[in-house]
Amino acid sequence: MSCNDTPLEQMVGAILTSPKYRAISRDLVRRLCAQELAKGVRPAVAIKATKAKLHQVAGAYIDRRSDYNRWLEELADARASGCEDRFREACARAMGCHASSRERLPYLAEMFACVLADVGPIGTVLDLACGLNPLAIPWMQLGPTTQYLAYDVYHDLVEFLNGFMRLAGVRGQAAVRDVLSVLPNEQADVAFVMKSMPCLERQDGSAPARILDELRASRLVVSYPARTLGGRNKGMAENYEARLMALVTERRFAVRRFRFPGEVVFLLSR
């Protein structure tokens, strides 16, 4: 951080020195800092508010003690064994360290079998704010030529996911991106937005409409949590469904709804 940096860049630099956030996307931190500064508050207040929002939208969902190197070693050993079940078990152990994917493990196979059953050949997949969802690729029954493009805000997570894709023989890559700063521009057959829409909407109220309007995907798989991280059911699924339906009705999507124990999933087709 230079003494010639603007107040905004000084704030960004200060936040990125924190062990909790040093691996996070600089673009995300900059965008949230700018939102707080625009309120006219002092930099110290803006930094505190930005850290709180970062925890809310990203930090609460993944254990930052995640041992990505060990996971890659376990995945490599499982792949070398030639046993597909062992490889899936290694994927599931890793997914257990992410709040969103951990809740999904009991119905993982059923969910992708139901949601993707009638989608047809899939050439390209986008996965926005992906977390560890790419580790579910072995359950998705994608073709060998399917391209999988995943985006998240953590550098170390993205590096791990790229290592996983190489081991799994997946065409594609993971990249660090704040998708509200720059939405993916690739044409895709399917785009996953799994349990992340509420977090994106908390950052920018126009995010759901922008994603539906601007994402170049023939089908979107959008899911919402049915309960809080603490396990409470507050009518969340019904509330999220009503808000999504208001958006998709205006845009003439064909909609299929799937209900699972931890989330409600919508397949939106243009």
WOMOBEL-V458955 format. One record per residue. N is the residue number from 0. RES is the residue in three letters. PHI is phi in degrees with one decimal (NA if undefined). PSI is psi as a letter, one per 40 degrees, with the letter a starting at -180 (none if undefined). OMEGA is omega in whole degrees, -180 to 180 (NA if undefined). Layout:
N & RES & PHI & PSI & OMEGA
N & RES & PHI & PSI & OMEGA
This chain:
0 & MET & NA & h & -177
1 & SER & -97.5 & i & 177
2 & CYS & -67.4 & e & 179
3 & ASN & -89.9 & e & 179
4 & ASP & -65.2 & i & 175
5 & THR & -69.4 & i & 176
6 & PRO & -54.1 & d & 179
7 & LEU & -63.5 & d & -179
8 & GLU & -67.6 & d & 176
9 & GLN & -64.5 & d & 177
10 & MET & -62.9 & d & -179
11 & VAL & -59.5 & d & 179
12 & GLY & -61.0 & d & -180
13 & ALA & -64.2 & d & -179
14 & ILE & -69.1 & d & -177
15 & LEU & -73.1 & e & 173
16 & THR & -80.7 & e & 179
17 & SER & -70.3 & h & 179
18 & PRO & -54.3 & d & -177
19 & LYS & -69.8 & d & -172
20 & TYR & -120.4 & e & -175
21 & ARG & -67.1 & d & -179
22 & ALA & -94.5 & e & -173
23 & ILE & -89.5 & i & -179
24 & SER & -58.0 & h & 178
25 & ARG & -63.3 & d & 180
26 & ASP & -63.3 & d & 178
27 & LEU & -64.0 & d & -180
28 & VAL & -61.4 & d & -180
29 & ARG & -63.0 & d & -178
30 & ARG & -63.8 & d & -179
31 & LEU & -70.0 & d & 176
32 & CYS & -61.1 & d & -179
33 & ALA & -62.5 & d & 178
34 & GLN & -62.3 & d & -179
35 & GLU & -71.6 & d & 178
36 & LEU & -61.7 & d & -179
37 & ALA & -64.6 & e & 178
38 & LYS & -81.8 & e & 177
39 & GLY & 83.1 & e & -178
40 & VAL & -88.8 & i & 177
41 & ARG & -67.9 & i & 180
42 & PRO & -53.4 & d & -179
43 & ALA & -62.3 & d & 178
44 & VAL & -68.7 & d & 180
45 & ALA & -64.4 & d & 179
46 & ILE & -64.1 & d & 179
47 & LYS & -61.2 & d & -180
48 & ALA & -67.2 & d & 180
49 & THR & -66.3 & d & 178
50 & LYS & -62.0 & d & 178
51 & ALA & -62.6 & d & -180
52 & LYS & -70.5 & d & 177
53 & LEU & -60.4 & d & 177
54 & HIS & -63.6 & d & -177
55 & GLN & -65.4 & d & -173
56 & VAL & -94.3 & e & -177
57 & ALA & -143.0 & d & -171
58 & GLY & -64.7 & d & -177
59 & ALA & -73.8 & e & -169
60 & TYR & -99.1 & e & -177
61 & ILE & -132.6 & h & 179
62 & ASP & -76.0 & h & -177
63 & ARG & -70.7 & e & 174
64 & ARG & -88.0 & e & -178
65 & SER & -52.0 & h & -177
66 & ASP & -97.1 & g & -175
67 & TYR & -62.7 & d & -180
68 & ASN & -64.2 & d & 179
69 & ARG & -65.5 & d & 179
70 & TRP & -60.1 & d & 180
71 & LEU & -64.4 & d & 177
72 & GLU & -63.1 & d & 179
73 & GLU & -65.1 & d & 178
74 & LEU & -65.9 & d & 179
75 & ALA & -65.3 & d & 178
76 & ASP & -62.9 & d & -180
77 & ALA & -65.5 & d & 179
78 & ARG & -65.3 & d & -179
79 & ALA & -65.4 & d & 180
80 & SER & -70.0 & d & -178
81 & GLY & 77.4 & e & -179
82 & CYS & -98.7 & h & -178
83 & GLU & -64.7 & d & 179
84 & ASP & -63.2 & d & 179
85 & ARG & -65.5 & d & 178
86 & PHE & -65.0 & d & 178
87 & ARG & -63.7 & d & 178
88 & GLU & -61.6 & d & 178
89 & ALA & -66.1 & d & 176
90 & CYS & -61.3 & d & -177
91 & ALA & -65.2 & d & 178
92 & ARG & -61.0 & d & 179
93 & ALA & -66.8 & d & 180
94 & MET & -61.6 & d & 178
95 & GLY & -66.2 & e & -180
96 & CYS & -94.9 & e & 179
97 & HIS & -119.0 & h & -172
98 & ALA & -55.2 & d & -176
99 & SER & -68.2 & d & -178
100 & SER & -72.5 & d & 178
101 & ARG & -61.8 & d & 179
102 & GLU & -64.2 & d & -175
103 & ARG & -84.1 & e & -173
104 & LEU & -54.9 & d & -177
105 & PRO & -63.0 & d & -178
106 & TYR & -124.2 & f & -175
107 & LEU & -57.3 & d & -177
108 & ALA & -63.7 & d & -180
109 & GLU & -62.0 & d & -176
110 & MET & -62.0 & d & -177
111 & PHE & -69.7 & d & 177
112 & ALA & -63.1 & d & -179
113 & CYS & -73.4 & d & -172
114 & VAL & -69.8 & d & -175
115 & LEU & -98.2 & e & -173
116 & ALA & -56.3 & d & -174
117 & ASP & -108.0 & e & -176
118 & VAL & -75.8 & d & -179
119 & GLY & 89.0 & a & -179
120 & PRO & -58.0 & h & -179
121 & ILE & -114.9 & h & 180
122 & GLY & -86.2 & d & -177
123 & THR & -138.9 & h & 176
124 & VAL & -118.2 & h & 168
125 & LEU & -107.3 & i & 179
126 & ASP & -131.3 & h & -174
127 & LEU & -90.2 & h & -179
128 & ALA & 48.1 & f & -161
129 & CYS & -72.6 & d & -173
130 & GLY & 56.6 & b & 179
131 & LEU & -99.0 & e & -179
132 & ASN & -57.6 & d & 178
133 & PRO & -58.0 & d & 178
134 & LEU & -67.5 & e & 176
135 & ALA & -85.5 & e & -179
136 & ILE & -53.1 & d & 179
137 & PRO & -60.2 & e & 179
138 & TRP & -96.8 & e & -174
139 & MET & -86.7 & e & 180
140 & GLN & 58.2 & f & 177
141 & LEU & -79.4 & i & 179
142 & GLY & -75.4 & i & -177
143 & PRO & -66.2 & e & -179
144 & THR & -101.6 & e & -180
145 & THR & -63.5 & h & 176
146 & GLN & -95.9 & h & -177
147 & TYR & -118.3 & h & -178
148 & LEU & -117.0 & h & -174
149 & ALA & -115.7 & i & -177
150 & TYR & -134.6 & h & 175
151 & ASP & -150.4 & i & -174
152 & VAL & -97.3 & e & -178
153 & TYR & -104.5 & h & -179
154 & HIS & -62.9 & d & -176
155 & ASP & -69.7 & d & 176
156 & LEU & -63.3 & d & -179
157 & VAL & -62.6 & d & 178
158 & GLU & -61.2 & d & 177
159 & PHE & -62.1 & d & -178
160 & LEU & -63.0 & d & 177
161 & ASN & -65.2 & d & 175
162 & GLY & -64.8 & d & 177
163 & PHE & -61.1 & d & -178
164 & MET & -61.3 & d & 178
165 & ARG & -63.5 & d & -180
166 & LEU & -65.9 & d & -177
167 & ALA & -80.7 & e & -179
168 & GLY & 70.9 & f & -178
169 & VAL & -89.9 & h & 173
170 & ARG & -78.4 & h & 180
171 & GLY & 131.8 & a & -178
172 & GLN & -163.8 & i & 170
173 & ALA & -105.5 & i & -179
174 & ALA & -141.6 & i & 175
175 & VAL & -77.8 & h & 179
176 & ARG & -158.3 & h & 167
177 & ASP & -85.9 & h & -170
178 & VAL & -68.0 & e & 176
179 & LEU & -83.4 & e & 172
180 & SER & -83.2 & d & -180
181 & VAL & -142.1 & h & 176
182 & LEU & -70.7 & i & 174
183 & PRO & -57.0 & i & -177
184 & ASN & -107.9 & e & -177
185 & GLU & -70.0 & i & 173
186 & GLN & -76.8 & h & -176
187 & ALA & -138.2 & i & 175
188 & ASP & -84.5 & d & -179
189 & VAL & -139.2 & h & 172
190 & ALA & -124.5 & h & 176
191 & PHE & -93.1 & h & 169
192 & VAL & -131.0 & g & -167
193 & MET & -94.6 & h & 178
194 & LYS & 61.8 & e & -174
195 & SER & -100.1 & e & -177
196 & MET & -59.6 & d & 178
197 & PRO & -60.0 & d & 179
198 & CYS & -66.2 & d & 179
199 & LEU & -67.0 & d & 180
200 & GLU & -68.4 & d & 177
201 & ARG & -64.9 & d & 178
202 & GLN & -79.7 & d & -175
203 & ASP & -152.2 & h & -177
204 & GLY & -59.8 & d & -180
205 & SER & -88.8 & e & -174
206 & ALA & -58.3 & d & -179
207 & PRO & -59.5 & d & 179
208 & ALA & -65.1 & d & 179
209 & ARG & -62.0 & d & -179
210 & ILE & -63.6 & d & 179
211 & LEU & -64.6 & d & -175
212 & ASP & -81.4 & d & -168
213 & GLU & -105.9 & e & -179
214 & LEU & -72.3 & h & -174
215 & ARG & -91.2 & g & -180
216 & ALA & -127.9 & h & 180
217 & SER & -67.7 & d & 179
218 & ARG & -135.1 & i & 175
219 & LEU & -116.9 & h & 172
220 & VAL & -106.6 & h & -175
221 & VAL & -114.1 & h & 178
222 & SER & -125.0 & i & -180
223 & TYR & -131.5 & i & 177
224 & PRO & -68.5 & i & 178
225 & ALA & -93.4 & e & 179
226 & ARG & -153.8 & i & -180
227 & THR & -74.2 & i & 176
228 & LEU & -59.9 & d & 178
229 & GLY & -82.1 & e & 176
230 & GLY & 93.8 & e & -178
231 & ARG & -86.2 & i & 177
232 & ASN & -102.8 & h & -177
233 & LYS & -114.6 & f & -175
234 & GLY & 70.3 & f & -176
235 & MET & -60.9 & d & -175
236 & ALA & -60.2 & d & -179
237 & GLU & -65.6 & d & 179
238 & ASN & -65.6 & d & 179
239 & TYR & -63.3 & d & -179
240 & GLU & -61.9 & d & -180
241 & ALA & -62.1 & d & -180
242 & ARG & -69.1 & d & 179
243 & LEU & -66.8 & d & -179
244 & MET & -61.6 & d & 177
245 & ALA & -62.5 & d & 180
246 & LEU & -75.6 & d & -174
247 & VAL & -73.3 & d & 178
248 & THR & -62.2 & d & 178
249 & GLU & -64.5 & d & -173
250 & ARG & -104.9 & e & 174
251 & ARG & 59.7 & f & 171
252 & PHE & -76.7 & i & 164
253 & ALA & -82.0 & h & -172
254 & VAL & -124.7 & h & 169
255 & ARG & -122.1 & h & -176
256 & ARG & -115.8 & h & 178
257 & PHE & -130.9 & h & -179
258 & ARG & -112.2 & h & 177
259 & PHE & -123.6 & i & -174
260 & PRO & -55.4 & d & -175
261 & GLY & -106.5 & e & -177
262 & GLU & -162.2 & i & 173
263 & VAL & -113.1 & h & -172
264 & VAL & -120.1 & h & 179
265 & PHE & -120.9 & h & 172
266 & LEU & -101.1 & h & -178
267 & LEU & -105.3 & h & -179
268 & SER & -117.6 & h & -179
269 & ARG & -78.5 & none & NA
